[in-house]
């Protein structure tokens, strides 16, 4: 079974929370190694910007720019951008 075949809601939620756990662990370990408010703020900003880009790539483009395209991943989105130009 590929990840594209994932249909069970419980597994989808588990996958999402595994990503959240990984992000929290990685952020926590970075801040343990280099404790600083500035680094925490920059790390928070980087994560927020990455989340907004992901939202842009998968929601904004489909609903406001080009409703005929749906992307299965960021590589799909990159191919879409290179084919348009």
PyMOL commands that set and color helices and strands:
alter all, ss='L'
color gray80, all
select helices_A, chain A and resi 3-5+9-33+37-65+74-84
alter helices_A, ss='H'
color red, helices_A
deselect
rebuild
show_as cartoon
